[in-house]
Every structure is written in structure tokens, then in C-alpha cells.
Amino acid sequence: MTASGVAIAYDVIMALLGSFLIILGIVLFMVCKKKPVESEETLPVKLCAQAYPLTDIDSATDGFNPTRMIGQGRLGAVYSGVLSKDQQLVAVKRIHPRLVLSNAGFGFSSVVKSISLAFHPNIVPILGFSQAPGERIIVTEFISLGSLDFYLHQNPDGAALLDWSRRLRIASGTAQGLEYLHEGTAPSIVHGCVKSSNILIDDRICARVSDFGLSFLAPQEKRGLLGFVDDEYWVERGVPCKETDVYGFGVLLLEILSGRRSEEGLLAKWALPLIKEMRFIEFLDPRLVIPSDIKPLVRLARVALACVGNSRKSRPSMVQVAAILSNLEMEVSCP
């Protein structure tokens, strides 16, 4: 082949290669355009709580009709409501007037907006809030089956509805919800009052942690809090921390296992010696049949002992507790 022939062949090859690269570039562009890489910007984002006029809340609850009241606790009364805009069923917490008065200068709306960004399968989403002179309102998603407290302590048939496997599932879900609040949010959210009345159950029998981050409304009020926080809480003048929540979760486990109320700390005093002495038959809820394999309940009781029986420095974190309970739940469901 002559030199000119080689040059022509070279030019043809380079032209074909250039065309190929152009076509390849077009194809890659079209593929990327049709299937964009998912980034944090494309993922769903939880919006902060919406501010509702008090008139909307009044209309949703029929003027806070007593027949709509579905619960009452240390922070206030809870009503079922229907928002007129989209006919959404919601739960409306109306903070006690005396707590509103004592926190008149506190940034209620800024706190609620901050904690409302929390979003996890095991917590109750905060949808909105309302405030006016003498009124502070929090609007959350409505959870259909009520509280764990109702099934353990109020409903005569509730204990049978929550068998051991469901109780373990609820305990594990609660731990995951608290773990998320402690480690999955920035800044971290401390619940401040972990107890069975603040653990709701949805229609899939999954635990949903409610009332998180609201301890600022009643930091030193002992009613409804004694027995659910450690002694250090009162020494620190009502300032909750992650370790406080771990203690409260341990008390919750004692309630789940024994079926007994906390009784302002008496439950822990009664239960911990029985756990240490391995007297589990005396400790477990007598309304349920003792399972043939008692090992998962023994392990759950030991977790409760670690949460309640130790000082703050020696307690496990919710990350550790959630991991133990998640593994335990998997072992029970998949023997």
C-alpha cells in the first residue's frame, strides 16, 4: 500500500472512530436523561409543621367537643379531629392552660417546627401547630389503635390481644423509634417521658413513639413522670437526656413483661430483684401462657435490668438496645 493509501485509510478510521464516539455520547446522554441518578435532592423530604389558624382547629374538633376527647395526660387533652381542607383525620393535643401560662415566653413554634422534621416508621409525625393567647396546640397523625397503656392496663381483653411475640415487636419498634430520635436527627431529640401511654399502636401492630421533645412544657412536674425517669433527673432540675430515655425504656420493658403499672417507681423495686434472682415465673404477666422457650423473655428482662438497674454512665445506649431487640425479634420470628 502506498503512503497516500495509508493516509487515506488512517483518515477513514479516525472519522469512523469520531462518529462512534459522538453516537456513544448521544446515547449516554439520552440514558442519563431518562434515568437520572437519585440524589439526596430527589429523595422525599419531611416538611416542617404547618401553622394552622385556631379557627381551623376549633372547626376540626367541633369546638373541642368532649365527645371527641381520646386521651388526657400530663401535658394536655387529646382530641380526634378532621381538617376541613382535605378531610384528614388527625389527633389534636391541646396543652393545659397552666402550662401555656408558665411557658408564655418560650419559643413554642420554633421548637415544634424543629422536632416536626423528624420522620421514621416508629414515631408519630407532627403535622402542624396552632397558637393564640392562652392556647398552644399540636396536630399529629392519627394512630388508629390507641396506646400501649390501654392494652396493658385498661382493656380487660388487651393482654390477650398482645401476645408475647407482639409485645416483643412493640418493644423492638419503640427502641428503633427512640434510637432514631437520639441519633438520626440533628440536633438530637430527647423524648423526656418514655412510658406506655406515649407509645401508640397502628393498624399493623407497630409501635409509634409520640409526644417526643415536649418535656420543656412541664420539666419539673412530677405528676405522670415519677417512676419513668431516673433519680438524676430531679437532681438536674428536670433536664432530660438520652440516659433518661434509656431508663424510661427499661421501665417500659418491665411493664410489657409483667403487665403491671409503673406505680411511681414501685414496679422497678419489685421487678429488679426477681430478675436478678432468675425468678421469671413470678415476674412475667400471669394473664399470658408462659412460652415453651422462655429464653427471649429472659434476654428482654436482662435488657430492662441494664437500662434501669445501672447509673447513667453504665447504661447502654438506645443504639445498643435497639440492636439487641432487633436481633431478638428476628430470632423469634425466624427460628
C-alpha positions in Angstrom: 0.0 0.0 0.0 1.3 3.4 -0.9 1.9 6.2 1.6 -1.1 8.1 0.2 -3.3 4.9 0.7 -2.2 4.5 4.2 -3.0 8.2 4.9 -6.5 7.8 3.4 -7.2 4.6 5.4 -6.0 6.4 8.6 -8.3 9.3 7.9 -11.3 6.9 7.3 -10.6 5.1 10.6 -10.3 8.3 12.6 -13.5 9.6 11.0 -15.4 6.4 11.9 -14.0 6.5 15.4 -15.0 10.1 15.9 -18.5 9.3 14.6 -18.7 6.3 17.0 -17.7 8.5 20.0 -20.3 11.1 19.0 -23.0 8.5 18.8 -21.9 6.9 22.1 -22.0 10.3 23.7 -25.6 10.9 22.5 -26.8 7.5 23.7 -25.3 8.0 27.1 -26.8 11.5 27.3 -30.3 10.1 26.5 -29.9 7.2 29.0 -28.8 9.6 31.8 -31.6 12.0 30.9 -34.3 9.2 31.2 -32.8 7.7 34.3 -31.3 10.4 36.5 -29.1 9.3 39.3 -31.1 9.6 42.5 -29.5 12.0 45.0 -30.5 13.5 48.3 -32.2 16.3 46.5 -34.6 13.8 44.7 -35.5 11.9 47.9 -38.7 12.8 49.7 -38.2 15.5 52.3 -40.3 15.8 55.5 -41.7 19.4 55.6 -41.8 21.2 58.9 -45.1 21.6 60.8 -47.8 23.8 59.3 -49.2 26.7 61.3 -53.0 26.4 61.5 -55.3 29.2 62.5 -57.1 28.5 65.7 -60.4 28.7 63.9 -59.4 25.7 61.7 -58.5 23.6 64.8 -61.8 24.7 66.5 -63.7 23.6 63.4 -61.8 20.3 63.2 -62.7 19.3 66.7 -66.2 20.7 66.8 -65.2 23.3 69.3 -63.1 20.8 71.3 -66.2 18.8 71.9 -65.8 16.4 74.9 -67.1 13.5 72.8 -64.0 13.9 70.6 -61.6 13.6 73.5 -59.5 10.4 73.1 -56.9 10.9 75.8 -55.7 13.1 78.6 -52.2 13.3 80.1 -49.7 15.4 81.9 -49.3 17.9 79.0 -53.0 18.2 78.0 -56.0 16.7 76.4 -56.0 14.9 73.0 -59.0 15.1 70.6 -59.7 13.5 67.3 -60.3 16.0 64.5 -61.0 16.3 60.8 -59.3 19.0 58.9 -61.8 20.7 56.6 -59.2 21.3 53.8 -58.5 17.7 52.9 -60.8 15.8 55.4 -57.7 14.3 57.0 -58.3 12.6 60.4 -55.8 13.9 62.9 -55.0 13.9 66.6 -55.1 17.4 68.3 -53.2 17.9 71.6 -54.4 20.9 73.5 -51.8 21.9 76.0 -53.1 22.6 79.6 -53.7 26.4 80.1 -51.5 26.5 83.2 -48.6 25.1 81.2 -49.2 27.6 78.5 -49.1 30.4 81.0 -45.9 29.1 82.6 -44.2 28.9 79.2 -45.6 32.1 77.8 -42.2 33.5 76.7 -40.8 30.2 75.3 -40.4 29.7 71.6 -43.2 27.1 71.2 -43.5 27.4 67.4 -39.7 27.2 66.8 -39.4 24.0 69.0 -42.4 22.3 67.3 -41.1 23.2 63.8 -37.7 21.7 64.7 -39.0 18.4 66.1 -41.6 18.1 63.4 -38.8 17.4 60.9 -38.3 14.0 62.5 -39.7 11.2 60.2 -39.4 7.5 60.9 -41.8 4.5 60.7 -41.8 4.1 64.5 -42.6 7.7 65.5 -45.8 9.7 65.2 -45.4 12.6 62.7 -46.1 16.1 63.8 -48.2 17.7 61.1 -48.9 21.2 62.4 -49.5 23.5 65.4 -51.5 26.5 66.4 -51.0 29.2 69.0 -53.0 32.1 70.3 -53.3 33.9 73.6 -53.8 31.1 76.2 -53.6 28.4 73.5 -50.9 26.0 72.4 -52.0 23.2 70.0 -50.0 20.3 68.4 -51.5 18.4 65.4 -50.2 14.9 64.7 -51.1 11.9 62.5 -54.0 9.9 64.0 -52.9 6.4 65.1 -55.8 4.0 64.9 -55.4 1.5 67.7 -54.6 3.8 70.7 -51.9 3.4 73.3 -49.9 0.5 74.7 -51.1 1.6 78.1 -54.7 0.9 77.1 -54.0 -2.7 76.1 -51.7 -3.4 79.1 -53.6 -1.7 81.9 -57.1 -0.6 80.8 -58.7 -3.1 78.4 -59.7 -6.4 80.1 -59.0 -8.3 76.9 -56.0 -6.2 75.9 -53.4 -8.5 77.4 -54.6 -11.4 75.3 -54.5 -9.3 72.2 -50.9 -8.5 72.8 -49.2 -12.0 73.0 -45.5 -12.3 73.7 -44.5 -12.1 70.0 -46.4 -8.9 69.5 -45.1 -7.4 72.8 -41.5 -8.1 71.6 -42.3 -6.5 68.3 -43.7 -3.4 70.0 -40.6 -3.2 72.3 -38.3 -3.5 69.3 -40.2 -0.9 67.3 -40.2 1.5 70.3 -36.4 1.1 70.6 -35.9 1.8 66.9 -38.0 5.0 67.2 -36.0 6.2 70.2 -32.7 5.3 68.5 -33.8 7.5 65.5 -34.7 10.4 67.8 -31.3 10.2 69.6 -29.0 9.5 66.6 -30.9 10.1 63.4 -31.9 13.7 63.9 -29.8 16.9 64.1 -29.9 18.1 66.7 -30.7 15.0 68.7 -34.2 14.8 70.1 -34.7 13.6 73.7 -38.1 12.3 74.4 -38.2 13.1 78.1 -41.1 10.9 79.2 -40.9 7.4 77.8 -43.9 5.4 79.0 -46.6 3.1 77.7 -49.2 5.9 77.3 -46.8 7.6 74.9 -46.4 4.5 72.8 -49.2 4.2 70.2 -50.1 1.2 68.1 -51.0 1.4 64.5 -53.2 -0.9 62.4 -50.1 -3.1 61.6 -49.5 -3.6 65.4 -46.3 -1.5 65.1 -45.1 0.8 67.8 -45.2 4.6 67.2 -43.5 6.9 69.7 -45.5 10.0 70.4 -45.0 13.2 72.5 -41.3 13.4 71.9 -39.3 16.6 72.5 -42.1 18.2 74.6 -40.6 17.9 78.0 -39.8 21.7 78.0 -43.6 22.3 78.6 -43.5 20.7 82.1 -39.9 19.9 83.1 -40.4 19.6 86.9 -44.0 18.4 87.2 -43.8 15.1 89.0 -47.4 14.0 88.2 -47.2 11.5 85.4 -43.4 11.4 85.4 -42.5 9.7 88.7 -41.3 6.2 88.1 -40.5 6.8 84.4 -37.3 8.9 84.9 -34.2 8.3 86.9 -33.2 9.9 90.2 -30.6 12.0 88.4 -33.4 13.8 86.5 -34.6 15.5 89.6 -31.1 16.3 90.7 -30.6 18.0 87.3 -33.8 20.0 88.0 -35.9 18.4 85.3 -33.4 18.4 82.4 -33.8 15.2 80.4 -31.1 13.5 78.5 -30.6 10.3 76.4 -29.9 8.3 79.5 -33.2 9.4 81.0 -34.9 8.0 77.9 -33.0 4.7 78.3 -34.2 4.4 81.9 -37.8 5.1 80.8 -37.5 2.5 78.1 -36.3 0.0 80.7 -39.4 0.7 82.8 -41.5 0.2 79.7 -39.9 -3.2 79.2 -40.8 -4.1 82.8 -44.4 -3.1 82.0 -44.5 -5.1 78.8 -43.1 -8.2 80.6 -45.0 -8.1 83.8 -48.3 -6.4 82.7 -48.1 -4.2 85.8 -48.2 -0.4 86.0 -45.1 1.6 86.9 -46.7 2.9 90.1 -44.2 5.8 90.6 -41.2 3.6 90.8 -42.6 0.6 92.8 -42.6 -1.6 89.7 -38.8 -1.4 89.4 -38.3 -2.0 93.1 -40.4 -5.1 92.8 -39.2 -6.5 89.5 -35.4 -6.0 89.6 -34.7 -8.4 92.5 -36.9 -11.1 90.7 -34.8 -10.7 87.5 -31.5 -10.8 89.4 -32.6 -14.0 91.2 -33.9 -15.6 88.0 -37.4 -15.9 89.3 -39.0 -15.2 86.0 -42.2 -17.2 86.5 -43.1 -14.8 89.3 -42.3 -11.8 87.2 -44.0 -12.5 83.8 -47.5 -11.3 83.1 -49.8 -14.1 84.6 -52.5 -13.3 82.0 -50.4 -14.9 79.3 -49.3 -18.5 79.0 -45.6 -18.9 79.6 -44.0 -19.9 76.3 -42.1 -23.2 76.0 -39.0 -21.3 75.1 -38.6 -18.6 77.7 -35.1 -17.5 76.6 -36.2 -14.5 74.6 -38.2 -13.1 77.5 -35.2 -13.7 79.8 -33.0 -11.7 77.5 -35.6 -8.9 77.3 -35.7 -8.8 81.1 -31.9 -8.5 81.3 -32.0 -5.6 78.9 -34.6 -4.0 81.2 -32.3 -4.6 84.1 -29.3 -3.0 82.3 -31.5 0.1 81.5 -33.0 0.6 84.9 -30.5 -1.0 87.3 -27.4 0.9 86.3 -26.3 4.5 86.7 -26.3 6.8 83.7 -22.6 6.1 83.0 -23.2 2.3 82.9 -26.4 2.2 80.9 -26.5 1.0 77.4 -27.3 3.5 74.6 -30.5 3.2 72.6 -28.4 2.2 69.6 -27.2 -0.9 71.6 -30.6 -1.6 73.0 -32.3 -1.3 69.5 -29.7 -3.7 68.0 -30.2 -6.3 70.7 -34.0 -6.2 70.4 -33.9 -6.2 66.6 -31.8 -9.4 66.6 -34.0 -10.9 69.3 -37.2 -10.2 67.2 -35.6 -11.8 64.1 -34.6 -14.9 66.1 -38.1 -15.3 67.4 -39.8 -14.7 64.0 -37.3 -16.9 62.2 -36.3 -19.8 64.5 
